[in-house]
Amino acid sequence: MATTEVERRRGQLAALSIAAVVVIVGVPLWWRTTETYRAWLPVSQIQELAKLQLQLSADVEVVFARGTVTPEQQKKSPLTQAHDEEHTVDGDTSLRYRYETKYRTATIMEEDALNQPSAAEADVSLHTLSESPCGSLVVYVIPESSSLLPQDVDVYVGQRRTALLRMGAQMKVGRTMEQVLAHLEPRIKQVLQVMSFSHADVTAALSDRVRLSPGSKESIADSMRTFKSSPGYEITFSLLNPDPKSHRLHWDIEGAVLSYIQPLLTKLAPVANFSIDSQILYYAMLGVNPRFDSSRRAYTLNADSLAHVINPVEARLGSNAASSNPLLNFLLYVSDAQHSPLYIHDRKKQKVPSNAFHSPRWGGIMVYNVNDLYGPEADFPVDININMADVMGVFLAQLRLLLGVQSSKPPPGFLVAPCGSAGLADWELDRLMWSRTVENVATATTTITSLAQLLDQIGNIVINDNIAEQVSSAVTSLQLAVAELEAGNLGFALQYSKEAILASERAFFDPSLLHLLYFPDDQKFAIYIPLFLPMCVPILLSLLKMASEARRRRREKQAKKD
């Protein structure tokens, strides 16, 4: 009996020891080695960024030329004034515009520049004196008698960040400086909306984040046409020769790009990087058969059929699989001898002057007719040199539209100078930078907020240190971009916003986030039960037996006492 008791006691101690080892050592070790690693994320800062509150600050300098204000008015002129506008876009997005206006009189050298024969020459002379920083404007108020502007023009917008504002007769009504400034304020606000940013442009840049109101159809159309903000773009120029037996085409695409396109891309360097290539495609036909118009003795492409032109041609263009940047296609189609001349008609059945059309977020196509360059007795194939000046003028205009350089109609009384050889005015670059910065900030906040919500909802996704670093970098860059926008430093704000969108997309599309995304709980049980059940059953049965014996002894002791 003693030996049996000892053996039973030893079995109980062994079962307790094994259970203790399993509970104290095995379970924590298993939990630690199988837990999902999740690095720390700045969740509180991400939640703050989810409620986007942007402040855009623009500096405006108003310079009074000789003859616009009296010495008494100059003494009472304020040095600076600040004007704020607040707009609530939706429950999570609010905008605030702050205009810092400084007032002063023109210097002697500026007076000499304003005495130039024309407004364009005055704009060049003023630019040589001082260059305004990115995102700022200088408005020169000139007297009504000045010959710089035509009689029907009140405001001249130059190629730089300078505008000339005529002191009209209605502005001379007030004798105090406060009344003069009150007369100038509406015009200065119009200048700001033309040369800097407008509420319509900013809300259009937020189109991916908020639902736009039906009243802003023009802004919606512009945002749908424009390519989304990207750190880089691929531009491809393609020459389509459907009839190489009749036409031997020659185009100096390299020289044309250097002369017409490269100046624009150089100026757009702060916004994005660009790469250009070209190709010639033979026997590339349109996907639509042109119709012959006997009244005009020409073939026509109607506006309704233009949508069917792109798909067949696009199949032969190739793809930019080696790059993740958006691709802009510009196609020059030389009509074949059997369908010449070929003209594009709009919805009003009128001939399009450029004989070209563009497709939103894709590119543009121009039809080039060569039937006038040779006679019926010519020997085929005919050597044809394409006039690249005409072609690049059309492609440059389409490129501006697709990149978001808006050419909106100015208010009445405004005269806007041509953009010049660079293809882009300084203030147009600023306006594009404002829109791109806001778009980048909105896109990055949406991406990083969606990632945080996804990781919070699915707890078995691994968050490694690289993802945490990218998320923290995106949050820091977003905070800096918002702060620089508030300070009016447009160049720094754009750079930080580009860094934020790159870091947020790298974190969101990291391949490691997909490892355990489709690993549900039922699969866990299917894996762990065959491992733990054979080991746990004997331990549980031993513990249950020991508990049963303990209760039996307790009842026996109680019976002896009774």
Buried (B, 14 or more C-beta within 10 A) or exposed (E): EEEEEEEEEEEBEEBBEBBEEBEEEBEEEBEEEEEEEBBEBBEEBBEBBBEBEBBBBBBBBBBBBBBBBEEEBBEEBEEEBEBEEEEEBEEEBBBBBBBBBBBEBBEEEBEEBBBBEEBBEBBBBBBEEEEBEBBBBBBBBBBBEBEBBEEEBBBBBBBBBBBBBBBBEEBBEBEEBEBBBEBBBEBBBBBBBBBBBBBBBBBBBBBEBBEBEEEBEEBBEBBEBBBBBBBEBBBBBBBBBBBBEBBEBEBEBEEBBEBBBBBBBEBBEBBBEBEBEBEBBEEBBBBBEBEEEEEEEBBBBBBEBBEEBBEEBBEBBBEBEEEEBBBBBBBBBBBBBEBBBBBBBEEEEEEBEBBBBBBBEBBBBBBBBBBEBBEEEEEEBBEBEBEBEEBBEBBBBBBBBBBBBBEBEBEEBBBBBEBBEBBBBBBBBBBBBBBBBBBBBBBBBBBBBEBBEEBEEBEBBBBBEEBBBBBBBBBBBBBBBBBBBBEBBBBBBBBBBBBBBBBBBBBBEBEEBEEBEEEEEEEEEEEEEEEBEEEEEEBEEBBEBBEEEEEEEEEEEEEEEE
